[in-house]
Amino acid sequence: MPVAPLSPRILFTVALVLLTLTFLVVRVILAWMPLRIALTPPATKTRRVRRRALGLFRTAAEKRTRGATGILLYLSLAEHRAELIADESIHSKVAPELWGEAMSDLIEEVRAGRPGAGMAKAVERIGVVLAEHFPKSHSDVNELPDRLIEL
């Protein structure tokens, strides 16, 4: 028994249904965040973390102290990235390389599964650098809250 050829309309409908199903399956699979993070290129992860850190810094700390001495230490566990952003007066006096030890301590502890300890060690190192370049005076007050914010 010969098979009648399918009309273009039926072929197009079948193709459209298959494409729609494929799209929906891929969309559901990519909704799983660990897979999305794994498939994201490293440069994109770095840009995203930097952009979020800058946004938070500008909102919460930038130029909110008399001496423009605010610092944000941002850690993204999902992307495995960290950023340290400093206000203008700190940035002008402290070379970015001096933050290396703080970031190294942070990364070492995060890799060991202790992100809280890493943040604490990094903050200690940051304090050492700041004390060297911005010694405390009698009139100093803490103008920004010292707290961990988990998003």
N, C-alpha and C positions, 0 to 999 in steps of 0.2 A: 504494500500500500504506500503510494508516494505521499511525502509530507509536503503540505502546502507552505510556501515561503511566508514568513511573518511580515506583516506590514510595517513600514517605518514608524508608524504611530505606536504600535505595540513595543517595538524595539526601544524607542525613545522612552516610553513609560517604564519599561523594565530597567533601563539604564539609570533613569532618574531615581527610581526606588532604591536601587543598589547604591548609588552615590549618597543618597540621604541616609540610608542605614550605616554605611561606612563612616560618614561624618559623625553621626550620633555615637557610634561605638568609640571612635577616636576621641570625641569630646568627653565622654564619660571616663575613659582611661586617663586622659590628661587632667581631669579634675582632681586626681589623686596627687596631692601636693609633693610628696617625696619624689615621685616620678618627674613631675614638672621641674623641680629643683635640679634633679640629676641630668635632665636634658637641656638645662639652661647653660649657655656658654659662660666660661669663667669671667670674661670681660663684661658681659651683661650683668652678672651677679655683682661684680665690683662696682659698676656704675650705679646700680640700683641701691646698694648699701650706702654708697657715698651720697647719693641724692637724698635718701631718707635721713641720714645723719645730718647733712647740711640743713635740711628742712627743720628738723627738731632743734638743732643748735640755734638757728635764726629765730625760732619761735620762743625758745625757753631761756637762752643764755646770752646771745650775742649783744654786746653793748649794754648790758643790764647792770654792769658794775661801774663804779666811778673810774677805776683804772683800766677798764676793758680787759679784765683778766679772767674771763670765763673759759671753761674747758668742758668738752663733752667727750666721753669715752663711750662709743657705741659698739655693741657686739650683736651680730646676727648669727644665732646658732644654726638657723636653717641654711643660710648660704655659706657658712663657715668663713665669715669675713668680719673684720673689726676696723673701726675708724676712730681716730683721735683728732678732734677739731678744736683749735684754740682761737681765742679772740685776737684782734689785731695787735695789741701791744705785746702779747706773748709771742705771737707768730713773728713779730719783727725782731725780738731779742733771742729767741730760742730756735736753734737749727732743728729741722725736722728729724735729723739723725739722732738727736738726744732722746727722742721718744722711743727709740728702738728697744731699749731694755724693758720699758714698761710693756710694750706690745709683745715682746718675746716672752715675758713672764705670763702675760694673759694667754697667749697661744699655748704655751706649755701646759698650763693648768686646764685649759679647755680640752686639750687633747687627752688629758688624763681623766676627763669626766668630772672636773671640779670647776665649773665656770664661775661660781661665787668666789672661790679662793683666788681664781685668776683675776677677777675684777679687783679684789682687795689688794693683791700684790701690785697690780698695775697702778692703782690709785696711790699706793705708797711710793712707787717710783716717780710718779708724776709729782707728788708732793716734794720729793727730794729735788727734782729739777726746778720746780717753782721756788722753793726756799732759796736755792742758789741765785736765781735771777731776780726774784722779787721777795727780798727778806721782809719778815713780818715787822710791822711797826706797832706802837702802842695804840694807835687809833684804828687799827684794822678791825673790821667786823665782817662776818660771813654774810655776804649779800645774796648769795644763791643757795638754794637748798642742796644739801649733800645727801642724796638718796638715790637708790637704785629704782629705776622705773622699768617695769616689765610690760612690754606690749605684746 
